[in-house]
Amino acid sequence: MVNSRTLTLRGELLDVHGRIDWKTWNLLGSVSATRVSDASPVPISITVFETLAAGVGGGVPPEDSIRFYNGVGSVSLTLDNGASEPPGDILIAVTAGSASASKVVSILDGADAGLFRNLSGTLGGADLTWSPGDGVIRLTGNVTVPTGETLTINPGTLVMVDSGAAGAGTAILAAGGVVHAIGTPDEPIAFFPTAGPAAMTLPQAAQNNPQSWRGFYHSGAGHSTYQWVIVAGAGNGVTATHPRPPIFRAENSHSIDILDCVVADCPGNGIVAYFGASGTYLLQRNLFSRCGIGGEFVGTGYTVIIEDSWYTRIGRAPEPNGVDGDIFHFDRPGNTSIVRRSILTDCGDDLIDHSTSATPIVEDSILYDARDKVVSLDGTGVITMTNCLVFDAPGNVRCAGAPAIITNCTFSRDSRLDGQNCTTSVVQSSIFWTTSIPTCCGAVNNSIVGNAGHLGCGVGNASTDPLFSDSGANNFAPAPGSPAWTAGPSGDQIGWLGFPAPGMCDSADDCDDEGDPCVAYSCDNGFCRSKFIICPPGILGDMNCDGSVDALDIPAFTLATIDPSAYALAYPGCNMRRGDTNGDFLVNQLDLEAFVLLVMQL
C-alpha cells in the first residue's frame, strides 16, 4: 500500500471444512497493524462509508472494526501517520471472536516521485501491460484501450486513480478493446483512489461523489475479465439509470466476467448493463459491500449469472432524498437473470427490483434485512425462487399480479408473497410462518401457512408451528420433531433446505432429523448422506408407531401414500419412512406389496 492512501481487505470466517461459516450472521471483529521488524504498533483508522442508522451495520462503526455478514467481511483503512509512515513491511491482523488471521503488507513511500508510472490517453505498445515492476500505476486521466487491443494487468499490480472532473471521473475505457485483469489470491490487483477516504463515502443527498474516480467502461464487442481484483472509491460519473453512476459499465455486446473480486467503499453502481446491452455477465465468488447500488441490468438479450457471492450494506441512504439503492435491478423481457448460492443483506431499498417483464430466478440463496421489498415485479414479469430463506424485508415479494413460482422456500419475520397472480402462481413445499399466504390463490401444495383461515385449497397444506430450531438467532432449520421434515409430497422435507445447497452439514448431528433407528446418517465432506439399515423388530411397516406391524397399520400406510402432510399431523413423531418397505427412499404405492407381506408375516 502507498503510505498516504488506503488499503482495502476482505476477511472470511471458515468452518471445520474450510468453507465460509455463513452461520455466523453478524459479528464485529477488529483490525490492527504492527511493524514486522520489531512488532511495534502502527496506528490505523478505518474509513467510514456512511452512518445511516438503518440495518445491522448502521450507525458509526466502532474504531478499528470489521463487520462480518454470514462469515464474510471487508474493511478499508488508512495509516494515521500517512506520508510520514516509513516504508517497510507491516502485519495486518484481523480478529473475530476466537478466530484470527494476518497478512504482511508492504508500505510504499508516496512521496517518492519515482514510485509512480503516470498514464492517460490512448494506450499502445508497452502501456498495454501493467505489472508490479512498473511501480504504482497512476491514472492521471482517462485511458482508452482501442479496438482490437488488450490491456493486461498482472497479479500484484497497484493502480491509483485520480478523481477527474465531477460527473466525468477518470476511467478505463475499453472502446472495442478488452481488459484482462487477472490477479491471484496471494497477489490481488488493487485499484484505489488518489483522493483517499473522501472518495470512499456515499453522499446522502446527492447522486455523485466528485472525489471518486469513475470505473471501467466497456463498449463494442469483446469479453473482459477481472479476477482477484480489489476496487475501492469508484463511481464518479453520470447516472445512467438509477441514482448512482456505474462502476463497471457494459454496452453493446461486450461481455464481462467478474470473479473472486472485492468491490467495496464505492459510492457508484456496481455493474450496469446499459440500454441495448446484449452481453453475458458472469459474477462469481465476489464481495460487493458498501456500494451505492449492487447492479442494474437494463439491456436487451443479455444474460447475467451471479453465483456464490455476498452483497452487504448496499444503498443505505435516505429514501426521501431519492438516493436509496437496490442490490439488483433486473429489467426488460427476453433476458436471463439468475442468482445462485448468494447472500443479499443490509439493503437500503429492494433486494431485487425490476422493470417491465423481468423474470429473475433466485436459487439456494439467503435474502434478508432490507428497508423495503424482497423482490419487486410488475404484472408482466415472473419471479422464480427455489430453496431460499427470506426474512426481515417488510415490503415482501411484491408481484403486482405477476406469477410467483416458489419451491422449498421459507418466509418469516414480516416477509411473504403479496399480490401474486392467483391463476398462474405455484407454491410448493414452502413455509410461511408466522407470515401467511392464502392457499386458494394459485396452486399451493404441501406448505405451512401462518393463518389457519388461509387454508381450504391445495393438497397437504397445514397451519401448524414448523418448530424452527431458533428463529430468534436466524436458525430457520426445522428442529427435531418438526412437521416440516416429512410434510413434502413424498414424505420429504419442506421449506428452506440449507445453504449454499440442500443437505449441507458440519456433523452427522446436522443430518439426523428425528433419530430414526432405521436410518444411518453421515456428514461426508460437508454434505449429508443417509442409508437405511436393518431396523429393530416391529419398526419397518409400523406406520402407527404402536410397536407392532399388523392390520392397524393399514390406514396409516394408506394415508402416508396419499397425503403425507395429513399423516404427519395424524401420527406426530412417527417417521413416515417406516413405510419405505421396498427401500427406494420413497413412500408410495410401490411399497404396497412389500408392506402387505410384512403385515401378513408379523
C-alpha positions in Angstrom: 0.0 0.0 0.0 1.0 3.6 -0.5 1.6 5.1 2.9 -0.6 8.2 2.2 -3.5 6.2 0.7 -6.0 3.5 1.6 -5.9 -0.3 1.8 -8.9 -2.5 1.3 -9.1 -6.1 2.7 -11.5 -9.0 2.6 -11.8 -11.4 5.5 -13.5 -14.8 5.8 -14.5 -16.9 8.8 -14.1 -20.6 7.9 -15.7 -23.7 9.4 -14.1 -27.0 10.1 -14.5 -28.0 6.4 -12.7 -24.8 5.2 -15.9 -23.4 3.9 -17.2 -19.9 4.7 -19.0 -20.0 8.1 -22.3 -18.5 6.9 -24.0 -19.4 10.1 -22.2 -16.5 11.9 -24.8 -14.0 10.9 -23.3 -10.8 12.2 -20.0 -10.4 14.0 -17.8 -7.4 14.7 -14.1 -8.1 14.6 -11.1 -5.9 15.0 -8.2 -4.9 12.7 -4.7 -3.9 13.8 -1.2 -3.3 12.4 2.3 -3.8 13.7 5.8 -3.5 12.2 7.2 -6.8 11.1 10.7 -5.7 12.0 10.1 -5.0 15.7 6.4 -5.7 16.4 5.8 -2.1 17.2 2.2 -0.9 16.7 1.3 1.1 13.6 -1.7 3.3 14.3 -4.5 2.9 11.7 -8.1 4.2 11.1 -10.9 2.6 9.2 -12.7 4.6 6.5 -16.4 5.4 7.0 -18.7 4.9 4.0 -21.9 6.2 5.6 -23.6 6.2 9.1 -27.3 5.8 8.3 -28.9 4.2 11.4 -30.9 1.6 9.5 -29.7 -2.0 9.1 -27.5 -4.2 11.2 -24.4 -2.3 10.0 -26.0 1.1 10.7 -24.5 4.0 12.7 -20.9 4.9 13.2 -18.7 1.8 13.0 -16.5 1.2 16.1 -12.9 2.2 15.8 -10.6 -0.3 14.1 -13.6 -2.7 13.4 -14.5 -5.0 10.6 -18.1 -6.4 10.3 -18.7 -9.9 9.1 -22.0 -10.8 7.4 -22.5 -14.5 7.3 -18.8 -15.1 7.6 -17.6 -12.5 5.1 -16.4 -9.0 5.9 -14.2 -6.2 4.5 -12.6 -3.1 5.7 -10.7 -0.1 4.2 -8.1 1.6 6.3 -5.5 4.3 6.4 -2.2 4.7 8.3 -2.7 7.5 10.8 0.9 8.8 10.2 0.2 9.0 6.5 3.1 10.1 4.4 5.4 10.1 7.5 5.0 6.4 8.0 8.3 5.0 6.7 8.4 2.2 4.1 8.7 -1.4 5.2 6.6 -4.4 6.0 3.7 -4.3 8.4 1.5 -7.2 9.6 -2.3 -6.5 9.3 -4.2 -8.7 11.8 -7.9 -9.4 11.9 -9.5 -10.9 15.0 -13.2 -12.0 15.1 -14.4 -14.0 18.1 -11.9 -16.8 18.7 -10.6 -16.6 15.1 -7.7 -14.6 13.8 -5.6 -14.2 10.6 -2.9 -11.9 9.4 -1.2 -10.8 6.2 2.1 -9.0 5.5 1.6 -5.7 3.6 4.5 -3.6 2.2 4.3 0.1 2.8 5.5 2.2 -0.2 6.7 5.9 0.0 4.0 8.0 -1.7 6.4 11.0 -1.6 8.8 9.2 -3.9 8.1 10.6 -7.4 9.8 7.6 -8.9 7.2 5.2 -7.4 4.5 6.1 -10.0 4.1 5.4 -13.6 1.7 8.0 -14.9 -0.7 7.1 -17.7 -3.5 8.8 -19.6 -4.9 8.8 -23.2 -5.0 6.0 -25.7 -2.8 3.1 -24.7 -0.5 1.3 -27.1 2.7 -0.8 -27.0 4.2 -1.3 -23.6 1.5 0.8 -22.0 -1.0 -2.1 -22.6 0.7 -4.2 -19.9 0.8 -3.2 -16.3 2.9 -5.1 -13.7 4.2 -4.6 -10.1 7.6 -4.0 -11.6 6.3 -0.7 -13.0 5.8 0.7 -9.5 2.3 2.1 -8.9 0.3 2.7 -12.0 -1.3 6.2 -11.6 -4.1 7.1 -13.9 -4.0 10.9 -14.2 -6.8 10.9 -16.8 -8.9 8.5 -18.9 -7.0 5.6 -20.5 -8.5 4.1 -23.7 -8.0 0.5 -24.9 -8.5 0.8 -28.6 -10.4 -1.7 -30.8 -8.6 -5.0 -31.2 -6.2 -4.3 -28.3 -6.0 -6.0 -24.9 -5.0 -4.3 -21.6 -3.2 -6.9 -19.5 -2.9 -6.2 -15.7 -0.7 -8.7 -14.0 -1.0 -10.1 -10.4 0.0 -7.8 -7.6 -0.3 -4.5 -9.6 -1.4 -1.4 -7.7 -3.4 1.2 -9.6 -4.0 4.6 -8.1 -6.7 6.6 -9.9 -7.2 10.4 -9.9 -10.7 11.8 -9.4 -11.0 13.6 -12.7 -13.9 16.0 -13.3 -17.1 15.9 -11.4 -19.5 13.7 -13.2 -16.8 12.5 -15.6 -14.2 10.9 -13.4 -11.1 9.1 -14.5 -11.9 5.7 -16.2 -10.6 2.8 -18.1 -12.4 2.9 -21.4 -12.4 -0.3 -23.3 -13.7 1.1 -26.6 -13.8 -2.1 -28.6 -10.7 -3.4 -26.8 -10.7 -5.7 -23.8 -9.3 -5.8 -20.3 -7.7 -8.9 -18.7 -7.0 -8.1 -15.1 -6.1 -11.4 -13.5 -4.7 -11.4 -10.0 -4.2 -14.3 -7.6 -5.4 -14.9 -4.0 -1.9 -14.0 -2.7 -1.3 -11.2 -5.2 -4.6 -9.5 -6.0 -4.7 -6.4 -8.2 -5.8 -3.3 -6.3 -7.5 -0.1 -7.6 -7.7 2.7 -5.1 -8.4 6.5 -5.2 -5.8 9.2 -5.2 -8.3 11.3 -3.1 -8.2 8.7 -0.3 -11.1 8.3 2.2 -13.0 11.3 0.7 -13.6 9.2 -2.4 -15.0 6.3 -0.3 -18.1 7.9 1.2 -21.7 7.7 0.0 -23.4 11.0 -0.5 -26.7 11.1 1.4 -28.4 13.9 -0.5 -26.7 13.7 -3.9 -26.2 11.0 -6.5 -22.5 11.5 -7.3 -19.3 11.8 -5.2 -16.9 14.0 -7.3 -13.9 12.9 -5.2 -14.3 9.3 -6.5 -12.9 8.0 -9.8 -15.2 6.7 -12.4 -14.6 3.0 -13.1 -14.4 0.5 -16.1 -16.4 1.3 -19.2 -16.8 -1.3 -21.9 -18.3 -0.9 -25.4 -18.4 -2.6 -28.7 -17.6 -6.3 -29.0 -15.2 -8.2 -26.8 -15.0 -10.1 -23.5 -13.2 -8.6 -20.5 -12.2 -10.5 -17.3 -11.5 -9.3 -13.8 -10.3 -11.8 -11.3 -8.9 -11.4 -7.8 -9.2 -7.6 -8.2 -10.0 -5.1 -5.4 -11.8 -2.0 -6.3 -12.3 0.9 -3.9 -13.5 4.5 -4.2 -15.1 4.3 -7.7 -18.4 5.8 -9.0 -17.8 9.4 -10.1 -19.8 9.7 -13.3 -23.2 10.4 -14.9 -26.1 8.4 -13.6 -27.1 6.1 -16.3 -30.3 4.7 -14.9 -30.9 4.6 -11.1 -29.4 7.2 -8.9 -25.7 6.2 -8.8 -23.1 6.2 -11.6 -21.8 2.9 -13.0 -18.5 1.4 -11.8 -18.4 -1.5 -14.3 -20.4 -0.5 -17.4 -21.2 -2.6 -20.4 -22.6 -1.5 -23.7 -23.4 -3.3 -27.0 -22.3 -7.0 -27.0 -19.3 -6.6 -24.7 -19.3 -9.4 -22.0 -17.7 -9.1 -18.6 -16.5 -11.8 -16.1 -16.1 -10.5 -12.5 -14.6 -13.4 -10.4 -13.3 -13.5 -6.9 -13.3 -9.7 -6.6 -14.0 -7.2 -3.9 -15.9 -4.0 -4.7 -16.1 -2.0 -1.5 -16.5 1.5 -0.3 -17.6 2.6 -3.8 -20.4 5.2 -4.0 -21.3 4.1 -7.5 -23.5 1.3 -9.0 -21.6 -2.0 -9.0 -22.2 -3.0 -12.6 -24.6 -1.6 -15.2 -25.6 -3.3 -18.5 -26.7 -0.2 -20.3 -29.7 0.2 -22.6 -29.2 -2.1 -25.6 -26.5 -4.2 -23.9 -26.6 -7.8 -25.0 -23.6 -9.4 -23.4 -23.1 -12.1 -20.9 -22.1 -11.1 -17.3 -20.7 -13.8 -15.1 -20.2 -12.7 -11.5 -18.9 -15.5 -9.2 -17.4 -15.6 -5.7 -17.4 -11.8 -5.2 -18.0 -9.5 -2.3 -19.8 -6.2 -3.1 -20.0 -4.3 0.2 -20.7 -0.7 1.0 -21.8 0.4 -2.5 -24.4 2.8 -3.8 -26.2 0.1 -5.7 -25.2 -3.5 -6.3 -26.0 -3.8 -10.0 -28.5 -2.8 -12.7 -29.2 -4.6 -16.0 -31.4 -2.7 -18.5 -30.2 -4.2 -21.8 -31.9 -6.4 -24.3 -30.9 -10.0 -24.8 -28.4 -10.1 -22.0 -27.5 -13.0 -19.6 -26.4 -12.3 -16.1 -25.4 -15.1 -13.7 -24.5 -14.2 -10.1 -23.2 -17.2 -8.0 -21.6 -17.7 -4.6 -21.4 -14.0 -3.9 -22.1 -11.7 -1.0 -23.8 -8.3 -1.3 -23.8 -6.5 2.0 -24.6 -3.0 3.2 -25.8 -1.7 -0.2 -27.6 1.6 -0.9 -28.0 2.8 2.7 -29.1 6.4 2.1 -32.3 8.4 2.9 -35.3 7.3 0.8 -36.9 10.8 0.8 -33.7 12.1 -0.9 -34.2 9.7 -3.7 -30.7 8.2 -3.3 -31.5 4.9 -1.6 -30.3 1.9 -3.5 -31.3 -1.7 -4.5 -29.0 -4.6 -4.6 -30.1 -5.7 -8.0 -32.3 -4.2 -10.7 -33.2 -6.7 -13.4 -35.1 -5.2 -16.3 -37.0 -6.0 -19.5 -38.2 -9.1 -21.3 -36.1 -11.6 -23.2 -33.2 -11.6 -20.7 -31.8 -14.2 -18.4 -31.1 -13.1 -14.8 -30.1 -15.8 -12.3 -28.8 -15.5 -8.7 -27.5 -18.7 -7.1 -25.9 -19.6 -3.7 -25.6 -16.0 -2.7 -26.4 -13.8 0.3 -28.1 -10.4 -0.1 -28.4 -8.4 3.1 -28.4 -4.9 4.7 -30.0 -3.1 1.8 -31.3 0.5 1.6 -34.3 -0.3 -0.7 -35.2 -3.5 -2.6 -33.1 -6.6 -2.6 -34.2 -7.2 -6.2 -36.1 -4.5 -8.2 -37.4 -4.7 -11.7 -38.9 -3.0 -14.7 -41.3 -4.3 -17.4 -41.5 -8.1 -17.8 -38.4 -9.1 -15.8 -38.1 -12.8 -15.0 -35.4 -13.2 -12.3 -34.6 -16.6 -10.9 -33.2 -17.0 -7.4 -31.9 -20.3 -6.2 -30.2 -21.6 -3.0 -29.9 -18.1 -1.5 -30.5 -16.1 1.7 -32.2 -12.7 1.4 -32.8 -10.6 4.5 -32.6 -7.2 6.1 -34.0 -4.8 3.5 -35.7 -1.4 4.0 -38.4 -2.4 1.5 -39.1 -5.3 -0.7 -37.5 -8.8 -1.2 -38.5 -8.7 -4.9 -40.5 -6.1 -6.8 -42.2 -7.0 -10.1 -44.8 -5.5 -12.4 -47.7 -7.6 -13.7 -45.9 -8.8 -16.8 -42.9 -10.4 -15.0 -42.3 -13.7 -13.2 -40.3 -14.5 -10.1 -39.0 -18.0 -9.6 -37.4 -18.8 -6.2 -36.1 -22.3 -5.1 -34.6 -23.2 -1.8 -34.4 -19.6 -0.4 -34.6 -18.2 3.1 -36.3 -14.9 3.3 -37.0 -12.6 6.3 -36.9 -9.1 7.6 -37.9 -7.4 4.4 -41.3 -5.8 5.1 -42.1 -4.9 1.5 -42.5 -8.6 0.7 -42.2 -10.2 -2.7 -44.5 -7.7 -4.4 -45.8 -9.4 -7.5 -48.4 -6.8 -8.7 -50.3 -9.5 -10.4 -47.4 -11.4 -11.8 -47.0 -15.1 -11.2 -44.7 -16.4 -8.4 -43.1 -19.9 -8.7 -41.9 -20.7 -5.2 -40.4 -24.1 -4.2 -38.8 -25.2 -0.9 -38.6 -21.7 0.5 -39.1 -20.3 4.0 -40.5 -16.9 4.6 -40.6 -15.4 8.1 -40.5 -12.2 10.1 -42.5 -9.7 8.1 -41.8 -11.3 4.7 -44.2 -13.1 2.4 -45.7 -13.1 -1.1 -48.0 -10.2 -1.9 -50.2 -9.7 -5.0 -49.3 -12.9 -6.8 -51.4 -14.0 -9.8 -54.0 -16.4 -8.4 -54.3 -18.3 -11.7 -50.7 -19.0 -12.6 -48.7 -18.9 -9.3 -47.3 -22.1 -7.9 -46.2 -22.6 -4.3 -44.8 -26.0 -3.4 -43.3 -27.4 -0.2 -42.7 -24.0 1.4 -43.2 -22.4 4.8 -44.8 -19.0 5.6 -44.6 -18.6 9.4 -45.7 -16.6 11.2 -46.4 -14.8 7.9 -49.0 -16.4 5.6 -50.4 -16.7 2.1 -53.9 -17.9 1.0 -53.8 -21.4 -0.3 -56.7 -20.7 -2.7 -54.5 -18.2 -4.6 -52.6 -20.2 -7.2 -51.6 -23.8 -6.8 -50.4 -24.1 -3.2 -49.5 -27.6 -2.0 -47.6 -29.2 0.8 -46.9 -25.9 2.5 -47.3 -24.5 6.0 -49.0 -21.1 6.4 -49.3 -19.0 9.5 -53.0 -18.2 9.2 -55.4 -21.2 9.5 -58.0 -19.0 7.8 -55.9 -19.2 4.6 -56.4 -23.0 4.4 -59.0 -24.5 2.2 -57.3 -25.4 -1.1 -54.5 -27.5 -2.4 -53.0 -30.8 -1.1 -51.1 -31.3 2.0 -51.3 -27.8 3.4 -51.3 -27.1 7.1 -51.3 -24.2 9.6 -49.0 -25.6 12.3 -45.9 -24.4 14.0 -42.9 -25.6 11.9 -40.7 -25.6 15.0 -37.8 -23.6 13.7 -34.6 -24.5 15.6 -34.1 -20.9 16.8 -35.7 -18.3 14.7 -34.5 -15.5 17.1 -31.0 -16.4 16.1 -31.9 -16.7 12.4 -31.8 -20.5 12.6 -34.8 -21.4 10.5 -33.8 -25.1 10.1 -36.6 -27.4 11.4 -35.9 -28.7 14.9 -36.2 -32.5 15.6 -39.9 -33.4 15.7 -40.8 -30.6 13.3 -43.7 -31.4 10.9 -41.6 -29.8 8.2 -39.3 -32.9 8.0 -42.0 -35.1 6.4 -44.7 -32.7 5.0 -43.5 -32.9 1.4 -45.3 -34.8 -1.3 -43.1 -37.9 -0.8 -42.7 -37.5 2.9 -39.7 -35.3 2.3 -38.7 -32.0 3.9 -40.5 -28.8 3.1 -39.2 -25.2 3.4 -35.7 -24.0 3.0 -33.3 -26.9 2.7 -30.0 -25.2 3.6 -27.2 -23.0 2.3 -25.3 -23.0 0.0 -27.1 -26.1 -1.2 -29.5 -28.6 0.3 -28.1 -31.1 2.7 -25.0 -29.2 3.9 -23.7 -30.2 7.3 -20.9 -29.8 9.9 -21.5 -33.2 11.5 -23.9 -36.1 11.4 -26.0 -34.4 14.1 -27.0 -31.8 11.5 -28.4 -34.6 9.3 -30.4 -36.7 11.8 -33.8 -35.0 11.8 -35.7 -37.5 14.1 -33.3 -40.1 15.4 -35.0 -42.8 13.3 -33.3 -46.1 14.1 -34.0 -47.3 10.5 -31.7 -44.6 9.1 -27.9 -44.1 9.5 -26.6 -40.6 8.8 -23.2 -39.3 8.0 -21.7 -35.9 7.1 -19.4 -36.5 4.1 -17.2 -33.5 3.3 -19.9 -31.2 4.3 -22.9 -33.0 2.7 -25.5 -35.1 4.4 -25.6 -38.7 3.4 -28.1 -41.3 4.6 -28.8 -45.0 4.2 -31.4 -47.4 5.5 -30.1 -50.0 7.9 -31.7 -53.1 9.5 -34.5 -51.9 11.7 -35.3 -53.2 15.2 -38.2 -55.7 15.1 -41.6 -54.1 14.7 -40.3 -50.9 13.2 -40.4 -51.2 9.4 -44.0 -51.2 8.5 -45.1 -50.0 11.9 -46.9 -47.0 10.4 -48.9 -46.1 13.6 -45.9 -46.4 15.9 -47.7 -48.7 18.3 -44.7 -51.1 18.5 -46.1 -53.8 16.2 -46.9 -54.4 12.5 -50.4 -55.5 11.9 -53.7 -54.6 10.2 -53.9 -51.5 12.4 -51.1 -50.0 10.3 -53.0 -50.2 7.0 -55.0 -46.9 7.4 -51.8 -45.1 8.4 -49.9 -46.6 5.5 -52.7 -45.6 3.1 -52.8 -42.0 4.5 -49.0 -41.7 4.1 -49.0 -42.6 0.5 -52.0 -40.3 -0.3 -51.4 -37.3 1.9 -48.0 -37.2 3.7 -48.9 -33.9 5.5 -52.1 -35.4 6.9 -50.1 -38.4 8.0 -47.6 -36.2 9.8 -50.4 -34.5 11.7 -52.3 -37.7 12.5 -49.2 -39.5 13.7 -46.8 -36.9 15.2 -43.3 -38.1 15.8 -43.9 -41.2 13.7 -41.4 -41.3 10.8 -43.2 -41.9 7.5 -40.1 -43.6 6.2 -41.2 -46.7 8.1 -43.4 -47.2 5.1 -40.5 -47.4 2.6 -40.7 -51.2 2.5 -39.0 -51.6 -0.9 -36.0 -49.5 0.1 -36.1 -46.9 -2.7 -36.1 -43.9 -0.2 -39.7 -43.0 -1.2 -43.0 -43.9 0.4 -45.7 -44.5 -2.3 -47.8 -47.2 -3.9 -44.7 -49.1 -5.0 -44.2 -50.1 -1.3 -47.7 -51.7 -1.1 -46.7 -55.3 -2.0 -43.8 -55.4 0.5 -45.9 -53.7 3.2 -48.7 -56.3 2.8 -46.2 -59.1 3.2 -44.9 -57.5 6.4 -48.4 -57.3 7.8 -49.2 -60.9 6.9 -45.9 -62.3 8.3 -45.6 -60.4 11.6 
